[in-house]
Amino acid sequence: MKRILPGLCFLAIISLGSSAWAHMLWIFADDYNPDLNDRVQIEINWGHHFPKEPLDKEGILKRVHALDPSGQAVNLKQVSMNTYELTVKEKGAYVIFAEINGGVYSKTTEGYKRQNKKGLDNVLTCVSYDMRAKTVICAGGEDLGVGQNGDDLLEIVPLKDPASLKEGELLPVRVLFKKAPLSREYLYATYVGFSDQRETYAFSAMTNKDGETKLKLVKKGTWLVKVPYKLPYPDPTECDQYYYCTTLTFKTN
């Protein structure tokens, strides 16, 4: 087990106004193993403090969508700005996705600007960012569709139903970037109750050449897995770096 020190892999991004935050996006469900006809509350969180920091500002979310166990789009009922409701109509794995409005920020000696380097003086760094989240809900005791992936640029795919695993067992996952395996990149995982410190993780692992690795589920409960991924920007006169970040949440029993 490896503890990752705060600040290792988050970048500050501007969300609204002039505040610079080192935020992440994640999804929290009130029931990860519902029965048929149950209604599951899906909460979109945005901030530092897993498991709960509900998104509370308009204009951040780009979209929230879901796939049913057969991979077909399923409707979610929006209850509030950050809460959606899923009605379970068949057995299997429902996959929920969320995405913020990405963008570009530049840090200058005078502060942060929501634009690239063009037309700015004294730019210290420029980042183009994309942040997404995903959760898997297995209904009716079935895991059909648990390994399906969506259309996210960066995505973590569980290869087993987490609820079928016991404390101490290993959960295999695959990390994809533009639908191709992302090799030799780190992912970071934590669970509810591990720490109240921001950006502190219970476990880390590196993907292999096939984009796969295994997470040791050292504690039963609700987990968050995060993958940050950085790439150089093709035109350094315009910006310096692409920053992608995705999370996966699930629950073990």
LUMGULUM-266825 format. One record per residue (C-alpha): x negated, y negated, z negated. Coordinates in pm, whole numbers. Last residue first. Layout:
<atoms>
<<X, Y, Z>>
...
</atoms>
This chain:
<atoms>
<<1960, 546, 28>>
<<1747, 346, 270>>
<<1866, 14, 405>>
<<1774, -178, 719>>
<<1631, -511, 835>>
<<1420, -574, 1144>>
<<1234, -898, 1203>>
<<1089, -1076, 1507>>
<<826, -1345, 1556>>
<<678, -1485, 1877>>
<<425, -1766, 1888>>
<<294, -1892, 2223>>
<<-16, -2103, 2189>>
<<-207, -2414, 2288>>
<<23, -2650, 2478>>
<<22, -2876, 2786>>
<<-349, -2933, 2849>>
<<-404, -2575, 2737>>
<<-209, -2442, 3039>>
<<-153, -2064, 3010>>
<<-61, -2077, 2639>>
<<-263, -1826, 2442>>
<<-61, -1541, 2291>>
<<55, -1479, 1936>>
<<268, -1201, 1790>>
<<437, -1184, 1451>>
<<608, -854, 1357>>
<<830, -840, 1050>>
<<995, -553, 865>>
<<1261, -619, 601>>
<<1388, -350, 367>>
<<1702, -287, 160>>
<<1684, -7, -93>>
<<1468, 295, -169>>
<<1107, 227, -261>>
<<774, 335, -114>>
<<925, 375, 230>>
<<598, 434, 411>>
<<629, 273, 750>>
<<507, 465, 1053>>
<<351, 335, 1373>>
<<431, 307, 1742>>
<<335, 68, 2022>>
<<217, 357, 2238>>
<<-149, 262, 2195>>
<<-103, 264, 1817>>
<<75, 4, 1605>>
<<-97, -136, 1297>>
<<45, -109, 946>>
<<135, -331, 651>>
<<312, -265, 323>>
<<454, -442, 19>>
<<463, -793, 164>>
<<427, -1147, 32>>
<<537, -1431, 261>>
<<723, -1613, -14>>
<<678, -1496, -372>>
<<978, -1331, -539>>
<<816, -991, -504>>
<<910, -626, -456>>
<<1274, -666, -556>>
<<1430, -627, -213>>
<<1185, -452, 14>>
<<878, -554, 213>>
<<722, -483, 548>>
<<447, -627, 768>>
<<366, -533, 1127>>
<<24, -552, 1280>>
<<-62, -531, 1648>>
<<-281, -274, 1822>>
<<-26, -184, 2089>>
<<296, -351, 2198>>
<<492, -95, 2398>>
<<671, -251, 2699>>
<<1028, -388, 2689>>
<<907, -751, 2714>>
<<719, -683, 2392>>
<<818, -361, 2220>>
<<735, -228, 1873>>
<<821, 136, 1795>>
<<912, 263, 1452>>
<<862, 585, 1256>>
<<998, 579, 899>>
<<781, 773, 654>>
<<894, 933, 328>>
<<820, 800, -20>>
<<1182, 735, -111>>
<<1406, 958, 97>>
<<1496, 930, 462>>
<<1837, 976, 625>>
<<1934, 616, 552>>
<<1646, 496, 768>>
<<1803, 658, 1077>>
<<1505, 758, 1285>>
<<1307, 598, 1569>>
<<1351, 243, 1441>>
<<1296, -15, 1720>>
<<1118, -344, 1646>>
<<1165, -607, 1917>>
<<982, -890, 2091>>
<<1132, -1038, 2407>>
<<1478, -923, 2303>>
<<1691, -742, 2562>>
<<1821, -462, 2341>>
<<1669, -140, 2217>>
<<1829, 193, 2135>>
<<1671, 409, 1869>>
<<1971, 430, 1633>>
<<2205, 515, 1922>>
<<2366, 819, 1756>>
<<2275, 798, 1386>>
<<2591, 947, 1231>>
<<2703, 932, 867>>
<<3021, 747, 957>>
<<2841, 431, 1054>>
<<2471, 357, 1088>>
<<2399, -18, 1072>>
<<2075, -141, 1228>>
<<1953, -499, 1192>>
<<1778, -739, 1428>>
<<1611, -1078, 1419>>
<<1458, -1329, 1660>>
<<1210, -1616, 1676>>
<<1053, -1775, 1989>>
<<792, -2050, 1957>>
<<582, -2276, 2180>>
<<299, -2416, 1970>>
<<83, -2730, 1998>>
<<-215, -2820, 1783>>
<<-406, -3123, 1655>>
<<-265, -3377, 1901>>
<<-423, -3722, 1869>>
<<-213, -3890, 2137>>
<<106, -3762, 2298>>
<<230, -3808, 2653>>
<<203, -3443, 2745>>
<<105, -3240, 2440>>
<<433, -3049, 2418>>
<<748, -3175, 2251>>
<<930, -3168, 1918>>
<<679, -3390, 1741>>
<<515, -3332, 1404>>
<<314, -3593, 1212>>
<<94, -3897, 1281>>
<<-231, -3700, 1316>>
<<-40, -3481, 1559>>
<<128, -3142, 1529>>
<<308, -3050, 1848>>
<<629, -2852, 1862>>
<<787, -2646, 2135>>
<<1120, -2468, 2156>>
<<1328, -2173, 2058>>
<<1697, -2189, 1982>>
<<1735, -1910, 1731>>
<<1813, -1547, 1804>>
<<2026, -1284, 1634>>
<<2076, -914, 1714>>
<<2302, -647, 1563>>
<<2259, -277, 1641>>
<<2547, -42, 1563>>
<<2440, 317, 1504>>
<<2690, 602, 1514>>
<<3053, 682, 1445>>
<<3326, 482, 1610>>
<<3549, 180, 1547>>
<<3354, -12, 1284>>
<<3475, -373, 1268>>
<<3181, -616, 1255>>
<<3221, -953, 1086>>
<<2999, -1257, 1128>>
<<2851, -1505, 881>>
<<2613, -1800, 938>>
<<2841, -2083, 1052>>
<<3147, -1906, 917>>
<<3365, -1602, 988>>
<<3255, -1531, 1345>>
<<3414, -1208, 1463>>
<<3169, -980, 1640>>
<<3263, -817, 1967>>
<<3084, -509, 2090>>
<<2846, -484, 2384>>
<<2788, -128, 2501>>
<<2485, 77, 2399>>
<<2677, 396, 2321>>
<<2647, 345, 1945>>
<<2783, -12, 1972>>
<<2568, -311, 2066>>
<<2586, -649, 1892>>
<<2543, -1021, 1952>>
<<2435, -1339, 1776>>
<<2329, -1641, 1982>>
<<2125, -1961, 1987>>
<<2122, -2033, 1617>>
<<1947, -2347, 1492>>
<<2198, -2616, 1599>>
<<2396, -2643, 1280>>
<<2220, -2607, 947>>
<<2298, -2374, 658>>
<<2134, -2041, 744>>
<<2176, -1826, 436>>
<<1867, -1765, 223>>
<<1913, -1419, 75>>
<<1687, -1114, 98>>
<<1423, -1249, 152>>
<<1305, -1596, 57>>
<<1129, -1794, 326>>
<<1398, -1946, 548>>
<<1677, -1849, 782>>
<<1942, -1590, 705>>
<<2227, -1469, 925>>
<<2488, -1272, 730>>
<<2680, -977, 878>>
<<2988, -871, 682>>
<<3098, -517, 765>>
<<3463, -424, 817>>
<<3543, -57, 769>>
<<3754, 122, 1031>>
<<3525, 427, 1029>>
<<3294, 445, 730>>
<<3011, 206, 652>>
<<2641, 286, 606>>
<<2454, -47, 613>>
<<2711, -234, 405>>
<<2683, -602, 302>>
<<2458, -673, 601>>
<<2157, -908, 600>>
<<1999, -1044, 918>>
<<1663, -1218, 941>>
<<1503, -1534, 1079>>
<<1168, -1668, 961>>
<<1055, -2007, 834>>
<<726, -2190, 783>>
<<892, -2529, 783>>
<<804, -2865, 930>>
<<1066, -3131, 862>>
<<1112, -3408, 1122>>
<<1473, -3353, 1221>>
<<1585, -2999, 1284>>
<<1382, -2683, 1312>>
<<1016, -2775, 1334>>
<<781, -2486, 1309>>
<<504, -2408, 1062>>
<<322, -2091, 1157>>
<<345, -1767, 963>>
<<87, -1493, 964>>
<<-136, -1505, 660>>
<<35, -1781, 464>>
<<95, -1581, 147>>
<<-137, -1288, 86>>
<<-49, -949, 230>>
<<-27, -673, -29>>
<<-137, -335, 101>>
<<0, 0, 0>>
</atoms>
